[in-house]
């Protein structure tokens, strides 16, 4: 035995980040379902810590197979598939990477927003086809549009901050108003969607937010309104969105996340008024580095007895 603390890693990492973690911990790297199952079956009794991400999570059954487990860390802010209740009932500490990729996600959200309102995808295609501007419908301004944010957490607040640079009035819907927020609070999502020109989804995933953005909300956004989703695919009803986009009941959508991940969202593929990216909003070399740094800080704090930096 090396004397290092045994750690199970369930999410993909670069070889450089694997090496950095392996220098401190006795690391088992198991990023595929088969490797994960095999590692837990063979060495479950030894692991004291697990590193995962929100969409991969950790189940109650897997925790039960790890009797020495005392720390579960999510690399990013999301932790919706980590069995937090099961962990708490056993005194297992759960921590996340809150704040490590907020800027990256907010930048990407604004990229999608500008892209769909200014119709950059369509304009790029038309330009390559040799079509000149006189034949093209003028795309609207971004500046001055009303921005609705579903979920004014840390990422939502960073999106609102960027909106200020575009002179966009900001409204938001949370379960309750955010203390000290200068932005207009809406106590229901339909009212926010009706008010907003662009609705940005920045709320956590999980069963509590499943299909929160449904046909009714999309109708409230309206034929001159836009939807951006950088949170979780489960929050938006894909079929309802496809129908709304197809029939012109909303003007456009920019999505970094979708229900069928990692498979592409088939109902949306043929549509020109949707801009898609493959769950990359939180990914950049800077953000990933910050997330790995945070994991190291969380784990070091826990095993040194000081506690984690960002507990869930």
Secondary structure in CASP SS format (residue, H / E / C, confidence):
PFRMAT SS
TARGET T0000
AUTHOR 0000-0000-0000
METHOD secondary structure of the structure
MODEL  1
X C 1.00
X C 1.00
X C 1.00
X C 1.00
X C 1.00
X E 1.00
X E 1.00
X E 1.00
X E 1.00
X C 1.00
X C 1.00
X C 1.00
X C 1.00
X C 1.00
X H 1.00
X H 1.00
X H 1.00
X H 1.00
X H 1.00
X H 1.00
X H 1.00
X H 1.00
X C 1.00
X C 1.00
X C 1.00
X E 1.00
X E 1.00
X E 1.00
X E 1.00
X C 1.00
X C 1.00
X C 1.00
X H 1.00
X H 1.00
X H 1.00
X H 1.00
X H 1.00
X H 1.00
X H 1.00
X H 1.00
X H 1.00
X H 1.00
X H 1.00
X C 1.00
X C 1.00
X C 1.00
X C 1.00
X C 1.00
X E 1.00
X E 1.00
X E 1.00
X E 1.00
X C 1.00
X C 1.00
X C 1.00
X C 1.00
X C 1.00
X E 1.00
X C 1.00
X H 1.00
X H 1.00
X H 1.00
X H 1.00
X H 1.00
X C 1.00
X C 1.00
X C 1.00
X C 1.00
X C 1.00
X C 1.00
X E 1.00
X E 1.00
X E 1.00
X E 1.00
X C 1.00
X C 1.00
X C 1.00
X C 1.00
X C 1.00
X C 1.00
X C 1.00
X E 1.00
X C 1.00
X H 1.00
X H 1.00
X H 1.00
X H 1.00
X H 1.00
X H 1.00
X C 1.00
X C 1.00
X C 1.00
X E 1.00
X E 1.00
X E 1.00
X C 1.00
X C 1.00
X C 1.00
X C 1.00
X C 1.00
X C 1.00
X H 1.00
X H 1.00
X H 1.00
X H 1.00
X H 1.00
X H 1.00
X H 1.00
X H 1.00
X H 1.00
X H 1.00
X H 1.00
X H 1.00
X H 1.00
X H 1.00
X H 1.00
X H 1.00
X C 1.00
X C 1.00
X H 1.00
X H 1.00
X H 1.00
X H 1.00
X H 1.00
X H 1.00
X H 1.00
X H 1.00
X H 1.00
X C 1.00
X C 1.00
X C 1.00
X C 1.00
X H 1.00
X H 1.00
X H 1.00
X C 1.00
X C 1.00
X C 1.00
X C 1.00
X C 1.00
X C 1.00
X C 1.00
X C 1.00
X C 1.00
X C 1.00
X C 1.00
X E 1.00
X E 1.00
X E 1.00
X E 1.00
X C 1.00
X C 1.00
X C 1.00
X H 1.00
X H 1.00
X H 1.00
X H 1.00
X H 1.00
X H 1.00
X H 1.00
X H 1.00
X H 1.00
X H 1.00
X H 1.00
X C 1.00
X C 1.00
X C 1.00
X C 1.00
X C 1.00
X E 1.00
X E 1.00
X E 1.00
X E 1.00
X C 1.00
X C 1.00
X C 1.00
X C 1.00
X C 1.00
X C 1.00
X C 1.00
X C 1.00
X C 1.00
X C 1.00
X E 1.00
X E 1.00
X C 1.00
X C 1.00
X C 1.00
X H 1.00
X H 1.00
X H 1.00
X H 1.00
X H 1.00
X H 1.00
X H 1.00
X C 1.00
X C 1.00
X E 1.00
X E 1.00
X E 1.00
X E 1.00
X C 1.00
X C 1.00
X C 1.00
X C 1.00
X C 1.00
X H 1.00
X H 1.00
X H 1.00
X C 1.00
X C 1.00
X C 1.00
X E 1.00
X C 1.00
X H 1.00
X H 1.00
X H 1.00
X H 1.00
X H 1.00
X H 1.00
X H 1.00
X C 1.00
X C 1.00
X C 1.00
X C 1.00
X E 1.00
X E 1.00
X E 1.00
X E 1.00
X C 1.00
X C 1.00
X C 1.00
X H 1.00
X H 1.00
X H 1.00
X E 1.00
X C 1.00
X H 1.00
X H 1.00
X H 1.00
X H 1.00
X H 1.00
X H 1.00
X H 1.00
X H 1.00
X H 1.00
X C 1.00
X C 1.00
X C 1.00
X C 1.00
X C 1.00
X E 1.00
X E 1.00
X E 1.00
X E 1.00
X C 1.00
X C 1.00
X C 1.00
X C 1.00
X C 1.00
X C 1.00
X C 1.00
X C 1.00
X C 1.00
X C 1.00
X H 1.00
X H 1.00
X H 1.00
X H 1.00
X C 1.00
X C 1.00
X C 1.00
X C 1.00
X E 1.00
X E 1.00
X E 1.00
X C 1.00
X C 1.00
X C 1.00
X C 1.00
X C 1.00
X C 1.00
X C 1.00
X C 1.00
X H 1.00
X H 1.00
X H 1.00
X H 1.00
X H 1.00
X H 1.00
X H 1.00
X H 1.00
X H 1.00
X H 1.00
X H 1.00
X H 1.00
X H 1.00
X H 1.00
X H 1.00
X H 1.00
X H 1.00
X H 1.00
X H 1.00
X C 1.00
X C 1.00
X C 1.00
X C 1.00
X C 1.00
X C 1.00
X C 1.00
X E 1.00
X C 1.00
END
